[in-house]
Amino acid sequence: MRTIDLRGRALSRDALLKLVPRAAVSAEVAVERVRPLVADVAERGEAALRDQARDFDGVTGHRLRVPAESIAAALETCPPEVEAALRALIARLRQGSAAQVPDERITHLADGAVIRQRWQPVSRVGLYAPGGKAAYPSSVVMNAVAAQTAGVPALALASPAQADNAGLPHPAVLWAAALCGITEVYAIGGAGAIAAFAHGVPEIGLEAVDVVTGPGNVFVAAAKRVVSGLVGIDSEAGTTEILVIADAAAHPGFVAADLISQAEHDEAAASVLVTDSEEFARRVEQEVAARAAATRHAGRVAEALSGPQSAIVLVDDLRTAALVSNAYGPEHLEIQTRDDEGVLRDVTDAGAIFLGGYTPVSLGDYLAGSNHVLPTGGTARFAAGLGAHTFLRPQQIIRYERDALHELERPLRALAEAEGLPAHADAVSARFETGEEGR
């Protein structure tokens, strides 16, 4: 891992934004690559999806919509301990997600003047589950449970076709779909899946959705950017990243293991350590070298850790560490210090935050009860992670009685006349003209 030494430097937020490590492939570059793929699906539908499956997944002649019986049959192949773990994940996540659904609130502004605030779920959601270097049944659960908890009535799931599974999505993805009760599943991957959700594909019975969610690589994130506005998106959840703020009180083996755990996802995954201790940084490097060589995906991990997106950042103090983290806007932020809560007070921008040496990111990936679909690439500075709230729209319902409206007639006219919109005021006054009486 390379070292970025920021000690002894007073840096502005803008300067930090330029100095923090980032992946070489940006979403902007990826957008130009996927835009033609999205447009092709919009124009040619099923034919475009089949071409993309051939080119990117090496699969031809498969059924794009997965038969319901194949979903149910897949669960029969799920190892009992995995099924038990998935059921535990579903149960814990339902509890965590329920806290994200606000109660309806009523505000009485005056006698006969009431505003109700309700949270209305969208009607239809498209959920994406990656299927490249690893299968992600946990991502299926994270998306599905959040949407179901919000009350979304219709869910569709897409995941890449697998050449070694007769053109079906990965069996583990189908296990999770079955356990979550999802019956509308498509063997479609990458940018094409996002385009299919946004535009619909009538030939295979896929109706357009209102919101597209789910993680993926930078090209999936770029496709979301392309269709954003036509449909809602959760966030541009691209290649995974972890930033650890740690001082000399942290356990170097814990930190090293956590950096490796995220590097295992992808060669472009980002692992960043920010510390005020050069000696601690050296010890973490030693631990990383020993542990990375022994892990199953050693080659992938080595490439991710040596890439421009990964680094050890040396700072003068933990307050500066928090400022670096805020500029980075990490998907996953771990804080392992003498004063975790103190550091947390200075943190403003992160997808999810894991406090203490016994709260690794991998816990959040699976069984913490939190959602692991989180914003990446610095978008945590303005975007939130997936939750039940992602699928809810706040709606204000206003009801005024006659006397309550009459009280506001004059001040409303003053504002309307000031803006040059007298008919706005006339619409109020019309209700108080002689002979005009409504309900």
C-alpha angles and dihedrals in degrees: 000000000000121000126232110195113203096163118132093016127114103212130185122225090255090053091050091051088060096044103048114099117262137177116269092233109067127200089244091061092044091052091064090050096051100038093083090048092053092046091049092055090048090053105035103023114187094015091057092047091052091050091051092047089053094047101041106024101029091233128130136172096021128136109260092204111058113230113244090235090058091056092051093043092052091063089062088067094052113113110243094239091052092048090050091050092049091050089051090050091050093050095047093045092051088057093047093045094049089067088062095062109090121216119244110266130203122206120197107203094174140331105310093006113108136162120191120199114205132171113225122194120228116252102237135017134191114213121200125203119186120233107182121102093355139015117247113202087153090062090054089054094045092054099038099046093048091051094044092049089053089054100249105168100204128043129179123188128204129188131161120276113251119222091209093051100057091265094304123125116267111296091239090058089052091049090058092044091054093048091049092048096245111155101169105078130157130198093223127124145192126358090344091063092052090048092048091053092048098045103025126230109233094186090070097033095255110146120199116264134221098226132023118204140168141088129275144140125300091278092056088049090050092051089054089054090052094053096037108121093032086063134002120258132201097224140302094278101181132154113348125259139184130195119191123197107200139158133195091284092066124094108253092208092056092050093046092050091051093049089051093046092064094039087059091070100068144341087249094051115124125229117181131177119195114191141158092213121080090189091054090049090054091051091050090051090054091049092048092052092051097043098040093056091055099047122103095244096043095147094050091046093049092052093048094048093047094047126102090256094065127066150140109245118202117206137174097242144352094264088060088046089059091050090052090049092050091052090049094046095205125212088220122023121189121191115198109166144118089268110030094166092049091054090045090059089063094047117096107154124055138111096228129352125215116197125205137004094287098055105077122178089245088066088059090046090063127004112007092101091241124109119260098199099102141161117268139186094050094304090120084083088076108006134069133221123259118283142137086283089065090071097042129089120201111231125189116213112197127196125174127179122220098265093046091054092045090058090060098044097099100042090044090053090050091056094043093050090047089056093045093246105118094160088067089063092041089058088062097041092050088071092062101045117120111276094014111116124155135165 
